[in-house]
Amino acid sequence: MTADADFDSLVPAVPFNRRSFIVTALGAGFALAVQPVSAKSVITTDSKGLTAGEIMIVKADGEMPAYRAQPATGGNWPVVLVVQEIFGVHEYIRDVCRRLAKLGYQAIAPELYARHGNPQQYSNVQELLQRVVSKVPDAQVMADLDACVAWAKANGGDTGRLGITGFCWGGRITWLYAAHNPQVKAGVAWYGKLVGPTSELTPSQPLDVAGKLHGPVLGLYGGADQGIPLASIEQMRKALALAPSAASRASTIHVYDGVPHAFHADYRASYRKDEAADGWRRLQAWLKQHGV
């Protein structure tokens, strides 16, 4: 099983209780659970010409830290929400935001685990899943992403051109958010799981909302991903093709044959340079095609 693959069978459902933020600032570097980092392949995007750094998203129960990157000049930028892997908003996710900002986007990556614990401090993946990830309700995530959209609208972003992208855990969230928010123009989901058990915290999986997308989603998946069977991808393709929603029918999934999970994660051994670069080109074309 990959480090951030399907974890539903590993942890019990935890009741959704409102709680305040316990993480009030983003950490630095890479999460402990991904050490040692494959330094030779790490992509580092500078902040020259950008405004980049930590911001605070105000919620009724406190302030949620997030990373924001955008061009240093101008305004009215299209907005892309960037949704983390299980490891939180560590350096890889922040770099993805800077890459998007270099393309002219306002990119925002909220620390969606901030009420439950600091994902960067755990060196053991199973402990991270049990103590933090398993406690995060989908409804809370949707509301937190909505708050990021509101922040963007008040701070130079053009939320009429709203996109979302996410990786693994965030790939699943990308599908769900495209069904949640009518403002979403397009999404790009990187190897997010599509089917699985449901619970009070995770009442729907992407397959369950396949017919309800507001903006079309491009799915980018590895054919050798041990945590996401090809059969589940075919299920999703069929559901999209038969959906009543035009955005659902416009969605598509591209599978890279023989490629593992997390092939875009340049700091990990799973990284596949050519497929990652091709996926990034597809992301750019998809967002532009759909008005983001």
C-alpha positions as CSV (number, residue, x, y, z in Angstrom):
1,M,0.0,0.0,0.0
2,T,1.3,3.5,-0.8
3,A,1.9,5.9,2.0
4,D,-1.1,8.0,1.2
5,A,-3.3,5.4,-0.5
6,D,-6.8,4.3,0.6
7,F,-6.9,4.4,4.4
8,D,-10.6,3.7,5.1
9,S,-9.9,0.2,6.3
10,L,-7.2,1.3,8.7
11,V,-9.1,3.7,11.0
12,P,-12.6,3.8,12.6
13,A,-15.1,6.5,11.8
14,V,-14.8,9.4,14.3
15,P,-17.9,11.5,15.1
16,F,-17.8,15.0,13.6
17,N,-17.5,17.4,16.5
18,R,-16.8,21.1,16.0
19,R,-13.4,22.1,17.3
20,S,-11.1,25.1,17.2
21,F,-7.8,25.3,15.4
22,I,-4.7,23.9,17.1
23,V,-2.3,24.6,14.2
24,T,-1.9,28.3,13.8
25,A,1.1,28.5,11.4
26,L,2.5,26.4,8.5
27,G,5.6,24.4,9.1
28,A,8.8,24.6,7.0
29,G,10.3,22.1,4.6
30,F,9.0,18.6,4.0
31,A,6.8,16.5,6.3
32,L,8.7,14.1,8.5
33,A,6.8,11.1,7.2
34,V,8.3,11.6,3.7
35,Q,11.9,11.7,4.8
36,P,14.4,11.1,3.4
37,V,13.4,13.3,0.4
38,S,14.6,12.3,-3.0
39,A,16.6,15.6,-3.3
40,K,17.9,15.1,-6.9
41,S,14.4,15.3,-8.4
42,V,12.9,18.0,-6.2
43,I,11.6,21.0,-8.3
44,T,12.2,24.3,-6.6
45,T,10.3,27.3,-7.9
46,D,11.5,30.7,-6.8
47,S,9.2,33.5,-5.7
48,K,10.7,36.2,-8.0
49,G,7.9,38.2,-9.5
50,L,5.4,36.8,-7.0
51,T,3.8,37.6,-3.7
52,A,4.0,34.3,-1.8
53,G,3.8,33.2,1.8
54,E,1.5,32.4,4.6
55,I,-2.0,33.9,5.1
56,M,-4.7,33.4,7.6
57,I,-8.3,32.5,6.5
58,V,-10.8,33.7,9.1
59,K,-13.4,31.3,10.1
60,A,-16.1,31.4,12.9
61,D,-14.0,29.1,15.0
62,G,-10.6,30.8,14.5
63,E,-8.0,31.3,11.8
64,M,-6.8,28.7,9.4
65,P,-3.3,29.0,8.0
66,A,-2.8,28.7,4.3
67,Y,-0.2,29.3,1.7
68,R,-0.9,31.8,-1.0
69,A,1.1,32.6,-4.2
70,Q,0.2,35.1,-6.9
71,P,1.8,37.5,-9.3
72,A,3.4,40.5,-7.5
73,T,1.6,43.0,-9.7
74,G,-1.8,43.4,-11.2
75,G,-5.0,41.8,-9.9
76,N,-8.2,40.0,-10.9
77,W,-6.2,36.8,-11.2
78,P,-8.0,33.5,-11.8
79,V,-8.0,31.4,-8.7
80,V,-6.9,27.8,-8.2
81,L,-7.4,26.0,-4.9
82,V,-4.5,23.6,-4.2
83,V,-5.5,20.6,-2.0
84,Q,-2.8,18.8,0.0
85,E,-1.8,15.2,0.2
86,I,-2.1,13.6,3.6
87,F,1.1,15.3,4.5
88,G,-0.3,18.8,4.7
89,V,0.8,22.0,3.2
90,H,4.5,21.2,3.2
91,E,7.1,22.4,0.7
92,Y,5.9,20.4,-2.3
93,I,2.4,21.8,-2.1
94,R,3.8,25.3,-1.6
95,D,6.0,24.9,-4.6
96,V,2.9,23.8,-6.7
97,C,1.3,27.1,-5.6
98,R,4.3,29.0,-6.9
99,R,4.3,27.1,-10.2
100,L,0.7,28.1,-10.7
101,A,1.4,31.7,-9.7
102,K,4.1,31.9,-12.3
103,L,1.3,31.0,-14.8
104,G,-0.7,34.0,-13.6
105,Y,-2.9,32.4,-11.0
106,Q,-3.7,33.2,-7.5
107,A,-3.1,29.8,-5.8
108,I,-4.2,29.1,-2.3
109,A,-3.4,25.9,-0.3
110,P,-5.2,25.8,3.1
111,E,-4.0,23.6,5.9
112,L,-7.2,21.6,6.1
113,Y,-6.0,19.5,9.1
114,A,-5.4,22.5,11.3
115,R,-8.1,21.7,13.8
116,H,-6.9,18.2,14.3
117,G,-3.1,18.3,14.4
118,N,0.1,19.1,12.5
119,P,0.6,16.5,9.8
120,Q,4.2,17.6,9.2
121,Q,5.3,16.5,12.7
122,Y,4.5,12.8,12.3
123,S,7.2,10.6,11.2
124,N,5.0,7.5,11.0
125,V,2.4,7.4,8.3
126,Q,0.0,5.1,10.1
127,E,0.1,7.3,13.2
128,L,-0.6,10.4,11.0
129,L,-3.6,8.6,9.4
130,Q,-5.1,7.5,12.7
131,R,-4.5,10.6,14.8
132,V,-5.2,13.3,12.2
133,V,-6.4,12.4,8.7
134,S,-9.1,10.0,9.9
135,K,-10.7,12.8,12.0
136,V,-11.2,15.3,9.2
137,P,-14.9,15.6,8.0
138,D,-15.7,16.2,4.4
139,A,-18.3,18.8,5.3
140,Q,-15.6,20.7,7.2
141,V,-13.2,20.6,4.3
142,M,-15.9,21.9,1.9
143,A,-16.7,24.8,4.2
144,D,-13.0,25.6,4.6
145,L,-12.5,25.6,0.9
146,D,-15.5,27.9,0.6
147,A,-13.8,30.3,3.0
148,C,-10.7,30.3,0.8
149,V,-12.8,31.3,-2.2
150,A,-14.3,34.1,-0.1
151,W,-10.8,35.2,0.9
152,A,-9.7,35.2,-2.7
153,K,-12.7,37.3,-3.8
154,A,-11.8,39.9,-1.2
155,N,-8.1,39.9,-2.0
156,G,-7.7,40.3,-5.8
157,G,-8.8,37.0,-7.0
158,D,-11.4,36.6,-9.8
159,T,-13.6,33.8,-8.4
160,G,-15.6,33.9,-11.6
161,R,-12.6,31.9,-12.9
162,L,-12.3,29.3,-10.1
163,G,-10.4,26.1,-10.4
164,I,-9.2,23.4,-8.0
165,T,-6.5,20.8,-8.1
166,G,-5.4,18.2,-5.5
167,F,-3.1,15.3,-5.0
168,C,-4.2,11.8,-3.6
169,W,-6.3,12.8,-0.5
170,G,-6.7,16.2,-2.3
171,G,-7.5,14.4,-5.6
172,R,-10.5,12.9,-3.9
173,I,-11.5,16.3,-2.5
174,T,-11.2,17.8,-5.9
175,W,-14.0,15.6,-7.3
176,L,-16.1,16.3,-4.2
177,Y,-15.6,20.1,-4.3
178,A,-16.5,20.2,-8.0
179,A,-19.8,18.7,-7.0
180,H,-20.2,21.0,-4.0
181,N,-19.5,24.5,-5.3
182,P,-21.4,25.8,-8.4
183,Q,-18.6,28.4,-8.9
184,V,-16.0,25.8,-9.9
185,K,-15.2,26.1,-13.6
186,A,-12.7,23.2,-13.7
187,G,-10.8,20.7,-11.6
188,V,-7.8,18.5,-12.0
189,A,-7.6,15.5,-9.7
190,W,-4.3,13.7,-9.4
191,Y,-4.7,10.1,-8.3
192,G,-7.5,10.7,-5.9
193,K,-9.5,7.6,-4.9
194,L,-12.9,7.2,-6.5
195,V,-14.7,4.5,-4.6
196,G,-14.7,3.2,-1.0
197,P,-16.7,2.9,2.2
198,T,-18.7,5.8,3.5
199,S,-19.1,7.0,7.1
200,E,-20.5,10.0,9.0
201,L,-17.3,11.9,8.2
202,T,-17.1,10.8,4.6
203,P,-20.7,10.3,3.5
204,S,-19.9,10.3,-0.3
205,Q,-17.1,9.2,-2.5
206,P,-16.4,10.7,-6.0
207,L,-18.3,7.9,-7.7
208,D,-21.4,8.9,-5.7
209,V,-21.3,12.5,-7.0
210,A,-20.1,11.7,-10.5
211,G,-23.4,12.9,-12.0
212,K,-23.5,16.2,-10.1
213,L,-20.3,18.0,-11.1
214,H,-20.6,21.8,-11.6
215,G,-17.3,22.1,-13.4
216,P,-15.6,19.3,-15.5
217,V,-12.8,17.4,-13.9
218,L,-9.7,16.0,-15.5
219,G,-8.5,12.9,-13.6
220,L,-4.8,12.0,-13.9
221,Y,-4.1,8.4,-12.7
222,G,-1.3,5.8,-12.7
223,G,-2.1,2.4,-14.2
224,A,0.1,0.7,-11.6
225,D,-1.4,2.5,-8.6
226,Q,-1.9,-0.3,-6.1
227,G,-4.4,1.8,-4.1
228,I,-6.7,2.8,-7.0
229,P,-7.7,-0.2,-9.1
230,L,-8.3,0.3,-12.8
231,A,-11.8,-1.2,-12.3
232,S,-12.7,1.8,-10.1
233,I,-11.5,4.2,-12.8
234,E,-13.7,2.4,-15.4
235,Q,-16.7,2.7,-13.0
236,M,-16.1,6.4,-12.7
237,R,-15.7,6.8,-16.5
238,K,-19.0,5.0,-17.1
239,A,-20.8,7.1,-14.4
240,L,-19.5,10.3,-15.9
241,A,-20.5,9.3,-19.5
242,L,-24.1,8.6,-18.3
243,A,-24.4,11.6,-16.1
244,P,-27.2,14.2,-16.4
245,S,-24.8,17.0,-15.7
246,A,-23.0,18.4,-18.8
247,A,-20.0,19.2,-16.7
248,S,-19.8,15.5,-15.6
249,R,-20.0,14.3,-19.2
250,A,-17.3,16.8,-20.2
251,S,-15.0,15.3,-17.5
252,T,-12.3,12.8,-18.5
253,I,-9.7,10.5,-16.9
254,H,-6.3,9.9,-18.3
255,V,-4.3,6.8,-17.2
256,Y,-0.6,6.6,-17.5
257,D,0.2,2.9,-18.1
258,G,2.7,1.3,-15.7
259,V,2.9,4.4,-13.6
260,P,2.6,4.2,-9.8
261,H,0.7,6.4,-7.3
262,A,2.1,9.9,-6.5
263,F,3.9,10.1,-9.8
264,H,3.8,13.9,-9.7
265,A,5.4,14.1,-6.2
266,D,8.9,15.1,-7.3
267,Y,10.3,14.7,-3.7
268,R,9.4,11.0,-3.6
269,A,10.7,7.8,-5.2
270,S,7.4,7.4,-6.9
271,Y,8.1,10.5,-9.1
272,R,8.0,9.9,-12.8
273,K,9.4,13.0,-14.6
274,D,7.9,12.5,-18.0
275,E,4.4,11.7,-16.8
276,A,4.5,14.4,-14.3
277,A,5.4,17.0,-16.9
278,D,2.8,15.7,-19.3
279,G,0.2,15.9,-16.5
280,W,1.2,19.5,-15.8
281,R,0.8,20.4,-19.4
282,R,-2.7,18.8,-19.4
283,L,-3.6,20.7,-16.3
284,Q,-2.7,24.0,-17.9
285,A,-4.6,23.2,-21.1
286,W,-7.7,22.0,-19.1
287,L,-7.9,25.1,-17.0
288,K,-7.6,27.4,-20.0
289,Q,-10.1,25.3,-22.0
290,H,-12.7,25.8,-19.2
291,G,-12.2,29.4,-18.5
292,V,-9.9,29.4,-15.5
